[in-house]
Amino acid sequence: MAGMGKRMRPHTLTVPKPLIPIAGKPIVQRLVEDIAKVCNEPIEEVAFIIGNFGEAVEKSLIKIAESVGAKGTITYQDVPLGTAHAILCAKEALRGNVVVAFADTLFKADFTLDTSADGTIWVQEVEDPRPFGVVKLDEQGNITDFVEKPETFVSNLAIIGIYYFKDGEYLRNELQYLLDNNIKDKGEFQLTNALENMKNKGTRFIPGKISEWLDCGNKDATVYTNQRYLEYIKDQPDLVSPTAKVTNSVIIPPVYVGENAVLNNAVVGPYVSIGNNTQVSDAIVSNSIVQENTVIKFANITNSMLGSFVSFQGKQSDLSVGDYNVLKE
């Protein structure tokens, strides 16, 4: 999660993309919790590979690891040299059973991980595979080829960015081999090259199928992911915090409302996440993410993301507003 999140600006100018909230929790926390569920066994360590995000972010990541009963560790990728290089930055964590995940992806799956396989690569069918790494399968359903961002069609099974490896040390050695021999694809050290080498040595990789792949790559995709996630968890208790103050307002579920939020003369929902201490007055908000300590008045907002400490007073809008902005009609 060391990237700069350029497609999510202005929201990533003040907070790393994996810490943007989805249904009240940071993307990376949702991801860690979902992986913990499918692993179905205790997790010893969660290693976060980050940039220079600051002490406060690092402390929050450690708490996320501890929330699933694991030790949290922080490592750094200072230069963006590709996925293989990024994973190798946490080489001390590459031992035993390992799950590797890129922290801008969420998923829905109804299975537990098969730890008897050499490796599992989670994939999803896509209409346009060109922006993704893809896999090809044989008649037995085993993976035969890994292709990074194919310019011509070879498969529509896109690698979603979550992988299981039975032998973490083996993976570490194959990643190190790429760096030691300066083996690059499209100018970077790619995990798919290591997977291809491992496959050629007899490693059997199988595809892991998911029921839904949720991208958090840009504003519209993240708002949609928030919508889908609220739909998943709509039956959970306390989506509206008991400390929230709701006066003369209508909540159309599913909606998340954080601690000490204030709704006054408002209609909120469906598919809205309201952060802690945010105030919504004389306004309508639907299908949107509003972060913490933000004030919305006299507005009709949909399909929008507003950061923290935003003040917005205005009319109907489709917004993408970063932290600490003030907008008035």
C-alpha positions as protocol buffer text, in pm:
chain_id: "A"
residue {
  index: 1
  type: MET
  ca { x: 0 y: 0 z: 0 }
}
residue {
  index: 2
  type: ALA
  ca { x: 295 y: 232 z: -70 }
}
residue {
  index: 3
  type: GLY
  ca { x: 146 y: 402 z: -376 }
}
residue {
  index: 4
  type: MET
  ca { x: 50 y: 769 z: -392 }
}
residue {
  index: 5
  type: GLY
  ca { x: -313 y: 707 z: -492 }
}
residue {
  index: 6
  type: LYS
  ca { x: -305 y: 965 z: -772 }
}
residue {
  index: 7
  type: ARG
  ca { x: -639 y: 852 z: -920 }
}
residue {
  index: 8
  type: MET
  ca { x: -806 y: 927 z: -586 }
}
residue {
  index: 9
  type: ARG
  ca { x: -687 y: 1284 z: -549 }
}
residue {
  index: 10
  type: PRO
  ca { x: -775 y: 1515 z: -378 }
}
residue {
  index: 11
  type: HIS
  ca { x: -869 y: 1260 z: -110 }
}
residue {
  index: 12
  type: THR
  ca { x: -522 y: 1105 z: -100 }
}
residue {
  index: 13
  type: LEU
  ca { x: -341 y: 1437 z: -56 }
}
residue {
  index: 14
  type: THR
  ca { x: -400 y: 1419 z: 319 }
}
residue {
  index: 15
  type: VAL
  ca { x: -465 y: 1049 z: 388 }
}
residue {
  index: 16
  type: PRO
  ca { x: -331 y: 732 z: 221 }
}
residue {
  index: 17
  type: LYS
  ca { x: -590 y: 569 z: -5 }
}
residue {
  index: 18
  type: PRO
  ca { x: -613 y: 245 z: 200 }
}
residue {
  index: 19
  type: LEU
  ca { x: -729 y: 450 z: 500 }
}
residue {
  index: 20
  type: ILE
  ca { x: -1026 y: 604 z: 320 }
}
residue {
  index: 21
  type: PRO
  ca { x: -1337 y: 470 z: 496 }
}
residue {
  index: 22
  type: ILE
  ca { x: -1579 y: 222 z: 343 }
}
residue {
  index: 23
  type: ALA
  ca { x: -1897 y: 184 z: 549 }
}
residue {
  index: 24
  type: GLY
  ca { x: -1721 y: 335 z: 848 }
}
residue {
  index: 25
  type: LYS
  ca { x: -1394 y: 140 z: 838 }
}
residue {
  index: 26
  type: PRO
  ca { x: -1073 y: 204 z: 640 }
}
residue {
  index: 27
  type: ILE
  ca { x: -1039 y: 7 z: 315 }
}
residue {
  index: 28
  type: VAL
  ca { x: -733 y: -178 z: 448 }
}
residue {
  index: 29
  type: GLN
  ca { x: -915 y: -277 z: 768 }
}
residue {
  index: 30
  type: ARG
  ca { x: -1205 y: -418 z: 567 }
}
residue {
  index: 31
  type: LEU
  ca { x: -954 y: -611 z: 355 }
}
residue {
  index: 32
  type: VAL
  ca { x: -765 y: -754 z: 653 }
}
residue {
  index: 33
  type: GLU
  ca { x: -1089 y: -861 z: 822 }
}
residue {
  index: 34
  type: ASP
  ca { x: -1223 y: -1025 z: 504 }
}
residue {
  index: 35
  type: ILE
  ca { x: -899 y: -1217 z: 449 }
}
residue {
  index: 36
  type: ALA
  ca { x: -905 y: -1330 z: 813 }
}
residue {
  index: 37
  type: LYS
  ca { x: -1252 y: -1474 z: 757 }
}
residue {
  index: 38
  type: VAL
  ca { x: -1156 y: -1682 z: 452 }
}
residue {
  index: 39
  type: CYS
  ca { x: -830 y: -1803 z: 613 }
}
residue {
  index: 40
  type: ASN
  ca { x: -1034 y: -1966 z: 889 }
}
residue {
  index: 41
  type: GLU
  ca { x: -727 y: -2007 z: 1111 }
}
residue {
  index: 42
  type: PRO
  ca { x: -523 y: -1776 z: 1337 }
}
residue {
  index: 43
  type: ILE
  ca { x: -313 y: -1507 z: 1168 }
}
residue {
  index: 44
  type: GLU
  ca { x: 30 y: -1455 z: 1325 }
}
residue {
  index: 45
  type: GLU
  ca { x: 141 y: -1136 z: 1151 }
}
residue {
  index: 46
  type: VAL
  ca { x: 11 y: -863 z: 923 }
}
residue {
  index: 47
  type: ALA
  ca { x: 297 y: -684 z: 746 }
}
residue {
  index: 48
  type: PHE
  ca { x: 205 y: -348 z: 594 }
}
residue {
  index: 49
  type: ILE
  ca { x: 424 y: -224 z: 309 }
}
residue {
  index: 50
  type: ILE
  ca { x: 383 y: 153 z: 301 }
}
residue {
  index: 51
  type: GLY
  ca { x: 540 y: 483 z: 202 }
}
residue {
  index: 52
  type: ASN
  ca { x: 619 y: 767 z: 439 }
}
residue {
  index: 53
  type: PHE
  ca { x: 271 y: 793 z: 587 }
}
residue {
  index: 54
  type: GLY
  ca { x: 365 y: 920 z: 933 }
}
residue {
  index: 55
  type: GLU
  ca { x: 353 y: 787 z: 1288 }
}
residue {
  index: 56
  type: ALA
  ca { x: -22 y: 827 z: 1335 }
}
residue {
  index: 57
  type: VAL
  ca { x: -99 y: 614 z: 1029 }
}
residue {
  index: 58
  type: GLU
  ca { x: 149 y: 348 z: 1136 }
}
residue {
  index: 59
  type: LYS
  ca { x: -11 y: 325 z: 1481 }
}
residue {
  index: 60
  type: SER
  ca { x: -355 y: 284 z: 1323 }
}
residue {
  index: 61
  type: LEU
  ca { x: -225 y: 2 z: 1101 }
}
residue {
  index: 62
  type: ILE
  ca { x: -77 y: -180 z: 1401 }
}
residue {
  index: 63
  type: LYS
  ca { x: -419 y: -159 z: 1570 }
}
residue {
  index: 64
  type: ILE
  ca { x: -583 y: -309 z: 1259 }
}
residue {
  index: 65
  type: ALA
  ca { x: -349 y: -610 z: 1282 }
}
residue {
  index: 66
  type: GLU
  ca { x: -418 y: -645 z: 1653 }
}
residue {
  index: 67
  type: SER
  ca { x: -793 y: -639 z: 1587 }
}
residue {
  index: 68
  type: VAL
  ca { x: -761 y: -978 z: 1413 }
}
residue {
  index: 69
  type: GLY
  ca { x: -530 y: -1117 z: 1684 }
}
residue {
  index: 70
  type: ALA
  ca { x: -206 y: -1065 z: 1490 }
}
residue {
  index: 71
  type: LYS
  ca { x: 120 y: -880 z: 1535 }
}
residue {
  index: 72
  type: GLY
  ca { x: 149 y: -578 z: 1308 }
}
residue {
  index: 73
  type: THR
  ca { x: 475 y: -482 z: 1139 }
}
residue {
  index: 74
  type: ILE
  ca { x: 561 y: -187 z: 917 }
}
residue {
  index: 75
  type: THR
  ca { x: 799 y: -194 z: 621 }
}
residue {
  index: 76
  type: TYR
  ca { x: 864 y: 67 z: 355 }
}
residue {
  index: 77
  type: GLN
  ca { x: 885 y: 83 z: -22 }
}
residue {
  index: 78
  type: ASP
  ca { x: 1065 y: 410 z: -85 }
}
residue {
  index: 79
  type: VAL
  ca { x: 1089 y: 375 z: -464 }
}
residue {
  index: 80
  type: PRO
  ca { x: 803 y: 240 z: -684 }
}
residue {
  index: 81
  type: LEU
  ca { x: 985 y: -46 z: -857 }
}
residue {
  index: 82
  type: GLY
  ca { x: 691 y: -282 z: -909 }
}
residue {
  index: 83
  type: THR
  ca { x: 487 y: -543 z: -728 }
}
residue {
  index: 84
  type: ALA
  ca { x: 766 y: -798 z: -682 }
}
residue {
  index: 85
  type: HIS
  ca { x: 992 y: -535 z: -529 }
}
residue {
  index: 86
  type: ALA
  ca { x: 710 y: -413 z: -302 }
}
residue {
  index: 87
  type: ILE
  ca { x: 641 y: -758 z: -158 }
}
residue {
  index: 88
  type: LEU
  ca { x: 1011 y: -824 z: -105 }
}
residue {
  index: 89
  type: CYS
  ca { x: 1028 y: -512 z: 113 }
}
residue {
  index: 90
  type: ALA
  ca { x: 853 y: -731 z: 374 }
}
residue {
  index: 91
  type: LYS
  ca { x: 1085 y: -1027 z: 318 }
}
residue {
  index: 92
  type: GLU
  ca { x: 1111 y: -1104 z: 689 }
}
residue {
  index: 93
  type: ALA
  ca { x: 737 y: -1182 z: 688 }
}
residue {
  index: 94
  type: LEU
  ca { x: 765 y: -1422 z: 393 }
}
residue {
  index: 95
  type: ARG
  ca { x: 770 y: -1753 z: 578 }
}
residue {
  index: 96
  type: GLY
  ca { x: 524 y: -2038 z: 605 }
}
residue {
  index: 97
  type: ASN
  ca { x: 170 y: -1983 z: 479 }
}
residue {
  index: 98
  type: VAL
  ca { x: 140 y: -1634 z: 330 }
}
residue {
  index: 99
  type: VAL
  ca { x: -142 y: -1428 z: 184 }
}
residue {
  index: 100
  type: VAL
  ca { x: -36 y: -1128 z: -25 }
}
residue {
  index: 101
  type: ALA
  ca { x: -294 y: -857 z: -89 }
}
residue {
  index: 102
  type: PHE
  ca { x: -290 y: -517 z: -257 }
}
residue {
  index: 103
  type: ALA
  ca { x: -483 y: -272 z: -46 }
}
residue {
  index: 104
  type: ASP
  ca { x: -711 y: -105 z: -301 }
}
residue {
  index: 105
  type: THR
  ca { x: -925 y: -414 z: -356 }
}
residue {
  index: 106
  type: LEU
  ca { x: -1217 y: -552 z: -161 }
}
residue {
  index: 107
  type: PHE
  ca { x: -1406 y: -869 z: -239 }
}
residue {
  index: 108
  type: LYS
  ca { x: -1703 y: -1084 z: -149 }
}
residue {
  index: 109
  type: ALA
  ca { x: -1643 y: -1455 z: -118 }
}
residue {
  index: 110
  type: ASP
  ca { x: -1829 y: -1750 z: 30 }
}
residue {
  index: 111
  type: PHE
  ca { x: -1546 y: -2001 z: 84 }
}
residue {
  index: 112
  type: THR
  ca { x: -1254 y: -2082 z: 310 }
}
residue {
  index: 113
  type: LEU
  ca { x: -899 y: -2092 z: 182 }
}
residue {
  index: 114
  type: ASP
  ca { x: -762 y: -2430 z: 69 }
}
residue {
  index: 115
  type: THR
  ca { x: -421 y: -2428 z: 238 }
}
residue {
  index: 116
  type: SER
  ca { x: -326 y: -2764 z: 84 }
}
residue {
  index: 117
  type: ALA
  ca { x: -264 y: -2605 z: -258 }
}
residue {
  index: 118
  type: ASP
  ca { x: 82 y: -2481 z: -356 }
}
residue {
  index: 119
  type: GLY
  ca { x: -75 y: -2146 z: -432 }
}
residue {
  index: 120
  type: THR
  ca { x: -405 y: -1980 z: -505 }
}
residue {
  index: 121
  type: ILE
  ca { x: -447 y: -1675 z: -728 }
}
residue {
  index: 122
  type: TRP
  ca { x: -781 y: -1503 z: -685 }
}
residue {
  index: 123
  type: VAL
  ca { x: -933 y: -1398 z: -1016 }
}
residue {
  index: 124
  type: GLN
  ca { x: -1248 y: -1248 z: -1161 }
}
residue {
  index: 125
  type: GLU
  ca { x: -1385 y: -1235 z: -1515 }
}
residue {
  index: 126
  type: VAL
  ca { x: -1364 y: -885 z: -1665 }
}
residue {
  index: 127
  type: GLU
  ca { x: -1484 y: -731 z: -1991 }
}
residue {
  index: 128
  type: ASP
  ca { x: -1154 y: -557 z: -2070 }
}
residue {
  index: 129
  type: PRO
  ca { x: -850 y: -748 z: -1938 }
}
residue {
  index: 130
  type: ARG
  ca { x: -589 y: -509 z: -2080 }
}
residue {
  index: 131
  type: PRO
  ca { x: -532 y: -307 z: -1757 }
}
residue {
  index: 132
  type: PHE
  ca { x: -478 y: -623 z: -1549 }
}
residue {
  index: 133
  type: GLY
  ca { x: -255 y: -921 z: -1503 }
}
residue {
  index: 134
  type: VAL
  ca { x: -446 y: -1226 z: -1626 }
}
residue {
  index: 135
  type: VAL
  ca { x: -419 y: -1605 z: -1605 }
}
residue {
  index: 136
  type: LYS
  ca { x: -487 y: -1889 z: -1848 }
}
residue {
  index: 137
  type: LEU
  ca { x: -619 y: -2227 z: -1732 }
}
residue {
  index: 138
  type: ASP
  ca { x: -586 y: -2584 z: -1858 }
}
residue {
  index: 139
  type: GLU
  ca { x: -870 y: -2834 z: -1881 }
}
residue {
  index: 140
  type: GLN
  ca { x: -814 y: -2940 z: -1519 }
}
residue {
  index: 141
  type: GLY
  ca { x: -854 y: -2583 z: -1397 }
}
residue {
  index: 142
  type: ASN
  ca { x: -487 y: -2531 z: -1312 }
}
residue {
  index: 143
  type: ILE
  ca { x: -317 y: -2205 z: -1405 }
}
residue {
  index: 144
  type: THR
  ca { x: -86 y: -2244 z: -1707 }
}
residue {
  index: 145
  type: ASP
  ca { x: 18 y: -1885 z: -1784 }
}
residue {
  index: 146
  type: PHE
  ca { x: 51 y: -1545 z: -1621 }
}
residue {
  index: 147
  type: VAL
  ca { x: 38 y: -1244 z: -1853 }
}
residue {
  index: 148
  type: GLU
  ca { x: 86 y: -886 z: -1730 }
}
residue {
  index: 149
  type: LYS
  ca { x: -149 y: -631 z: -1896 }
}
residue {
  index: 150
  type: PRO
  ca { x: -194 y: -814 z: -2228 }
}
residue {
  index: 151
  type: GLU
  ca { x: -220 y: -590 z: -2533 }
}
residue {
  index: 152
  type: THR
  ca { x: -394 y: -869 z: -2727 }
}
residue {
  index: 153
  type: PHE
  ca { x: -656 y: -1100 z: -2579 }
}
residue {
  index: 154
  type: VAL
  ca { x: -528 y: -1412 z: -2402 }
}
residue {
  index: 155
  type: SER
  ca { x: -778 y: -1445 z: -2116 }
}
residue {
  index: 156
  type: ASN
  ca { x: -1049 y: -1249 z: -1935 }
}
residue {
  index: 157
  type: LEU
  ca { x: -958 y: -1389 z: -1591 }
}
residue {
  index: 158
  type: ALA
  ca { x: -806 y: -1086 z: -1418 }
}
residue {
  index: 159
  type: ILE
  ca { x: -583 y: -1125 z: -1113 }
}
residue {
  index: 160
  type: ILE
  ca { x: -756 y: -916 z: -846 }
}
residue {
  index: 161
  type: GLY
  ca { x: -449 y: -867 z: -627 }
}
residue {
  index: 162
  type: ILE
  ca { x: -490 y: -1136 z: -359 }
}
residue {
  index: 163
  type: TYR
  ca { x: -265 y: -1443 z: -352 }
}
residue {
  index: 164
  type: TYR
  ca { x: -201 y: -1741 z: -125 }
}
residue {
  index: 165
  type: PHE
  ca { x: 137 y: -1916 z: -107 }
}
residue {
  index: 166
  type: LYS
  ca { x: 198 y: -2233 z: 90 }
}
residue {
  index: 167
  type: ASP
  ca { x: 573 y: -2164 z: 116 }
}
residue {
  index: 168
  type: GLY
  ca { x: 663 y: -1802 z: 187 }
}
residue {
  index: 169
  type: GLU
  ca { x: 1038 y: -1867 z: 178 }
}
residue {
  index: 170
  type: TYR
  ca { x: 1007 y: -2010 z: -173 }
}
residue {
  index: 171
  type: LEU
  ca { x: 823 y: -1696 z: -286 }
}
residue {
  index: 172
  type: ARG
  ca { x: 1088 y: -1476 z: -125 }
}
residue {
  index: 173
  type: ASN
  ca { x: 1368 y: -1654 z: -310 }
}
residue {
  index: 174
  type: GLU
  ca { x: 1190 y: -1621 z: -645 }
}
residue {
  index: 175
  type: LEU
  ca { x: 1130 y: -1249 z: -591 }
}
residue {
  index: 176
  type: GLN
  ca { x: 1493 y: -1200 z: -494 }
}
residue {
  index: 177
  type: TYR
  ca { x: 1599 y: -1380 z: -813 }
}
residue {
  index: 178
  type: LEU
  ca { x: 1419 y: -1117 z: -1022 }
}
residue {
  index: 179
  type: LEU
  ca { x: 1598 y: -832 z: -846 }
}
residue {
  index: 180
  type: ASP
  ca { x: 1938 y: -1001 z: -848 }
}
residue {
  index: 181
  type: ASN
  ca { x: 1914 y: -1062 z: -1223 }
}
residue {
  index: 182
  type: ASN
  ca { x: 1738 y: -732 z: -1309 }
}
residue {
  index: 183
  type: ILE
  ca { x: 1444 y: -914 z: -1467 }
}
residue {
  index: 184
  type: LYS
  ca { x: 1177 y: -654 z: -1542 }
}
residue {
  index: 185
  type: ASP
  ca { x: 852 y: -635 z: -1735 }
}
residue {
  index: 186
  type: LYS
  ca { x: 736 y: -296 z: -1858 }
}
residue {
  index: 187
  type: GLY
  ca { x: 1017 y: -135 z: -1658 }
}
residue {
  index: 188
  type: GLU
  ca { x: 931 y: -285 z: -1319 }
}
residue {
  index: 189
  type: PHE
  ca { x: 986 y: -602 z: -1117 }
}
residue {
  index: 190
  type: GLN
  ca { x: 655 y: -788 z: -1154 }
}
residue {
  index: 191
  type: LEU
  ca { x: 510 y: -1054 z: -928 }
}
residue {
  index: 192
  type: THR
  ca { x: 369 y: -1228 z: -1237 }
}
residue {
  index: 193
  type: ASN
  ca { x: 726 y: -1302 z: -1354 }
}
residue {
  index: 194
  type: ALA
  ca { x: 800 y: -1479 z: -1026 }
}
residue {
  index: 195
  type: LEU
  ca { x: 474 y: -1673 z: -1053 }
}
residue {
  index: 196
  type: GLU
  ca { x: 564 y: -1782 z: -1405 }
}
residue {
  index: 197
  type: ASN
  ca { x: 906 y: -1904 z: -1289 }
}
residue {
  index: 198
  type: MET
  ca { x: 751 y: -2093 z: -998 }
}
residue {
  index: 199
  type: LYS
  ca { x: 495 y: -2255 z: -1229 }
}
residue {
  index: 200
  type: ASN
  ca { x: 773 y: -2365 z: -1465 }
}
residue {
  index: 201
  type: LYS
  ca { x: 943 y: -2538 z: -1170 }
}
residue {
  index: 202
  type: GLY
  ca { x: 633 y: -2745 z: -1103 }
}
residue {
  index: 203
  type: THR
  ca { x: 441 y: -2528 z: -858 }
}
residue {
  index: 204
  type: ARG
  ca { x: 68 y: -2586 z: -904 }
}
residue {
  index: 205
  type: PHE
  ca { x: -140 y: -2272 z: -884 }
}
residue {
  index: 206
  type: ILE
  ca { x: -517 y: -2285 z: -881 }
}
residue {
  index: 207
  type: PRO
  ca { x: -763 y: -1998 z: -932 }
}
residue {
  index: 208
  type: GLY
  ca { x: -967 y: -1871 z: -642 }
}
residue {
  index: 209
  type: LYS
  ca { x: -1308 y: -1751 z: -754 }
}
residue {
  index: 210
  type: ILE
  ca { x: -1492 y: -1471 z: -577 }
}
residue {
  index: 211
  type: SER
  ca { x: -1853 y: -1363 z: -609 }
}
residue {
  index: 212
  type: GLU
  ca { x: -1775 y: -991 z: -638 }
}
residue {
  index: 213
  type: TRP
  ca { x: -1465 y: -780 z: -684 }
}
residue {
  index: 214
  type: LEU
  ca { x: -1483 y: -424 z: -556 }
}
residue {
  index: 215
  type: ASP
  ca { x: -1231 y: -167 z: -677 }
}
residue {
  index: 216
  type: CYS
  ca { x: -1137 y: 146 z: -485 }
}
residue {
  index: 217
  type: GLY
  ca { x: -925 y: 302 z: -758 }
}
residue {
  index: 218
  type: ASN
  ca { x: -1113 y: 630 z: -810 }
}
residue {
  index: 219
  type: LYS
  ca { x: -1399 y: 833 z: -665 }
}
residue {
  index: 220
  type: ASP
  ca { x: -1687 y: 673 z: -853 }
}
residue {
  index: 221
  type: ALA
  ca { x: -1556 y: 320 z: -795 }
}
residue {
  index: 222
  type: THR
  ca { x: -1509 y: 388 z: -424 }
}
residue {
  index: 223
  type: VAL
  ca { x: -1860 y: 530 z: -384 }
}
residue {
  index: 224
  type: TYR
  ca { x: -1995 y: 218 z: -557 }
}
residue {
  index: 225
  type: THR
  ca { x: -1788 y: -6 z: -330 }
}
residue {
  index: 226
  type: ASN
  ca { x: -1930 y: 176 z: -28 }
}
residue {
  index: 227
  type: GLN
  ca { x: -2278 y: 106 z: -165 }
}
residue {
  index: 228
  type: ARG
  ca { x: -2212 y: -264 z: -213 }
}
residue {
  index: 229
  type: TYR
  ca { x: -2045 y: -301 z: 126 }
}
residue {
  index: 230
  type: LEU
  ca { x: -2335 y: -137 z: 306 }
}
residue {
  index: 231
  type: GLU
  ca { x: -2561 y: -384 z: 129 }
}
residue {
  index: 232
  type: TYR
  ca { x: -2349 y: -674 z: 261 }
}
residue {
  index: 233
  type: ILE
  ca { x: -2358 y: -556 z: 622 }
}
residue {
  index: 234
  type: LYS
  ca { x: -2704 y: -400 z: 633 }
}
residue {
  index: 235
  type: ASP
  ca { x: -2825 y: -647 z: 897 }
}
residue {
  index: 236
  type: GLN
  ca { x: -2543 y: -576 z: 1138 }
}
residue {
  index: 237
  type: PRO
  ca { x: -2647 y: -394 z: 1457 }
}
residue {
  index: 238
  type: ASP
  ca { x: -2537 y: -40 z: 1540 }
}
residue {
  index: 239
  type: LEU
  ca { x: -2470 y: 82 z: 1187 }
}
residue {
  index: 240
  type: VAL
  ca { x: -2610 y: 404 z: 1329 }
}
residue {
  index: 241
  type: SER
  ca { x: -2402 y: 486 z: 1635 }
}
residue {
  index: 242
  type: PRO
  ca { x: -2598 y: 517 z: 1959 }
}
residue {
  index: 243
  type: THR
  ca { x: -2409 y: 844 z: 2022 }
}
residue {
  index: 244
  type: ALA
  ca { x: -2538 y: 1000 z: 1697 }
}
residue {
  index: 245
  type: LYS
  ca { x: -2799 y: 1274 z: 1740 }
}
residue {
  index: 246
  type: VAL
  ca { x: -3087 y: 1236 z: 1493 }
}
residue {
  index: 247
  type: THR
  ca { x: -3350 y: 1513 z: 1502 }
}
residue {
  index: 248
  type: ASN
  ca { x: -3645 y: 1548 z: 1265 }
}
residue {
  index: 249
  type: SER
  ca { x: -3460 y: 1339 z: 1009 }
}
residue {
  index: 250
  type: VAL
  ca { x: -3519 y: 1033 z: 792 }
}
residue {
  index: 251
  type: ILE
  ca { x: -3260 y: 756 z: 752 }
}
residue {
  index: 252
  type: ILE
  ca { x: -3314 y: 531 z: 451 }
}
residue {
  index: 253
  type: PRO
  ca { x: -3105 y: 217 z: 508 }
}
residue {
  index: 254
  type: PRO
  ca { x: -2849 y: 88 z: 456 }
}
residue {
  index: 255
  type: VAL
  ca { x: -2663 y: 377 z: 612 }
}
residue {
  index: 256
  type: TYR
  ca { x: -2362 y: 404 z: 843 }
}
residue {
  index: 257
  type: VAL
  ca { x: -2359 y: 696 z: 1088 }
}
residue {
  index: 258
  type: GLY
  ca { x: -2050 y: 744 z: 1304 }
}
residue {
  index: 259
  type: GLU
  ca { x: -2005 y: 849 z: 1664 }
}
residue {
  index: 260
  type: ASN
  ca { x: -2140 y: 1190 z: 1770 }
}
residue {
  index: 261
  type: ALA
  ca { x: -2265 y: 1267 z: 1419 }
}
residue {
  index: 262
  type: VAL
  ca { x: -2558 y: 1510 z: 1402 }
}
residue {
  index: 263
  type: LEU
  ca { x: -2849 y: 1478 z: 1157 }
}
residue {
  index: 264
  type: ASN
  ca { x: -3097 y: 1765 z: 1175 }
}
residue {
  index: 265
  type: ASN
  ca { x: -3384 y: 1818 z: 928 }
}
residue {
  index: 266
  type: ALA
  ca { x: -3208 y: 1578 z: 696 }
}
residue {
  index: 267
  type: VAL
  ca { x: -3278 y: 1284 z: 468 }
}
residue {
  index: 268
  type: VAL
  ca { x: -2981 y: 1046 z: 462 }
}
residue {
  index: 269
  type: GLY
  ca { x: -2963 y: 734 z: 248 }
}
residue {
  index: 270
  type: PRO
  ca { x: -2967 y: 494 z: 97 }
}
residue {
  index: 271
  type: TYR
  ca { x: -2601 y: 391 z: 72 }
}
residue {
  index: 272
  type: VAL
  ca { x: -2444 y: 668 z: 276 }
}
residue {
  index: 273
  type: SER
  ca { x: -2151 y: 659 z: 520 }
}
residue {
  index: 274
  type: ILE
  ca { x: -2133 y: 951 z: 763 }
}
residue {
  index: 275
  type: GLY
  ca { x: -1812 y: 984 z: 966 }
}
residue {
  index: 276
  type: ASN
  ca { x: -1763 y: 1070 z: 1332 }
}
residue {
  index: 277
  type: ASN
  ca { x: -1861 y: 1422 z: 1442 }
}
residue {
  index: 278
  type: THR
  ca { x: -2004 y: 1515 z: 1102 }
}
residue {
  index: 279
  type: GLN
  ca { x: -2312 y: 1740 z: 1087 }
}
residue {
  index: 280
  type: VAL
  ca { x: -2583 y: 1724 z: 821 }
}
residue {
  index: 281
  type: SER
  ca { x: -2853 y: 1990 z: 844 }
}
residue {
  index: 282
  type: ASP
  ca { x: -3140 y: 2084 z: 611 }
}
residue {
  index: 283
  type: ALA
  ca { x: -2992 y: 1856 z: 349 }
}
residue {
  index: 284
  type: ILE
  ca { x: -3042 y: 1539 z: 146 }
}
residue {
  index: 285
  type: VAL
  ca { x: -2750 y: 1297 z: 111 }
}
residue {
  index: 286
  type: SER
  ca { x: -2764 y: 971 z: -87 }
}
residue {
  index: 287
  type: ASN
  ca { x: -2509 y: 722 z: -224 }
}
residue {
  index: 288
  type: SER
  ca { x: -2212 y: 909 z: -78 }
}
residue {
  index: 289
  type: ILE
  ca { x: -1915 y: 891 z: 159 }
}
residue {
  index: 290
  type: VAL
  ca { x: -1875 y: 1178 z: 404 }
}
residue {
  index: 291
  type: GLN
  ca { x: -1573 y: 1158 z: 634 }
}
residue {
  index: 292
  type: GLU
  ca { x: -1519 y: 1301 z: 982 }
}
residue {
  index: 293
  type: ASN
  ca { x: -1580 y: 1650 z: 1127 }
}
residue {
  index: 294
  type: THR
  ca { x: -1753 y: 1774 z: 812 }
}
residue {
  index: 295
  type: VAL
  ca { x: -2050 y: 2014 z: 795 }
}
residue {
  index: 296
  type: ILE
  ca { x: -2316 y: 1991 z: 521 }
}
residue {
  index: 297
  type: LYS
  ca { x: -2601 y: 2243 z: 506 }
}
residue {
  index: 298
  type: PHE
  ca { x: -2871 y: 2333 z: 253 }
}
residue {
  index: 299
  type: ALA
  ca { x: -2752 y: 2078 z: 1 }
}
residue {
  index: 300
  type: ASN
  ca { x: -2872 y: 1786 z: -209 }
}
residue {
  index: 301
  type: ILE
  ca { x: -2575 y: 1555 z: -254 }
}
residue {
  index: 302
  type: THR
  ca { x: -2548 y: 1223 z: -436 }
}
residue {
  index: 303
  type: ASN
  ca { x: -2269 y: 1003 z: -578 }
}
residue {
  index: 304
  type: SER
  ca { x: -2015 y: 1207 z: -384 }
}
residue {
  index: 305
  type: MET
  ca { x: -1712 y: 1187 z: -159 }
}
residue {
  index: 306
  type: LEU
  ca { x: -1639 y: 1458 z: 94 }
}
residue {
  index: 307
  type: GLY
  ca { x: -1326 y: 1442 z: 307 }
}
residue {
  index: 308
  type: SER
  ca { x: -1275 y: 1545 z: 668 }
}
residue {
  index: 309
  type: PHE
  ca { x: -1315 y: 1901 z: 800 }
}
residue {
  index: 310
  type: VAL
  ca { x: -1510 y: 2006 z: 489 }
}
residue {
  index: 311
  type: SER
  ca { x: -1772 y: 2281 z: 507 }
}
residue {
  index: 312
  type: PHE
  ca { x: -2026 y: 2260 z: 225 }
}
residue {
  index: 313
  type: GLN
  ca { x: -2333 y: 2479 z: 180 }
}
residue {
  index: 314
  type: GLY
  ca { x: -2496 y: 2471 z: -158 }
}
residue {
  index: 315
  type: LYS
  ca { x: -2726 y: 2303 z: -403 }
}
residue {
  index: 316
  type: GLN
  ca { x: -2747 y: 1964 z: -573 }
}
residue {
  index: 317
  type: SER
  ca { x: -2404 y: 1836 z: -672 }
}
residue {
  index: 318
  type: ASP
  ca { x: -2190 y: 1536 z: -767 }
}
residue {
  index: 319
  type: LEU
  ca { x: -1885 y: 1609 z: -558 }
}
residue {
  index: 320
  type: SER
  ca { x: -1532 y: 1494 z: -493 }
}
residue {
  index: 321
  type: VAL
  ca { x: -1407 y: 1728 z: -222 }
}
residue {
  index: 322
  type: GLY
  ca { x: -1086 y: 1675 z: -29 }
}
residue {
  index: 323
  type: ASP
  ca { x: -1011 y: 1760 z: 335 }
}
residue {
  index: 324
  type: TYR
  ca { x: -1033 y: 2114 z: 479 }
}
residue {
  index: 325
  type: ASN
  ca { x: -1224 y: 2270 z: 188 }
}
residue {
  index: 326
  type: VAL
  ca { x: -1502 y: 2526 z: 224 }
}
residue {
  index: 327
  type: LEU
  ca { x: -1772 y: 2549 z: -45 }
}
residue {
  index: 328
  type: LYS
  ca { x: -2069 y: 2785 z: -37 }
}
residue {
  index: 329
  type: GLU
  ca { x: -2336 y: 2852 z: -298 }
}
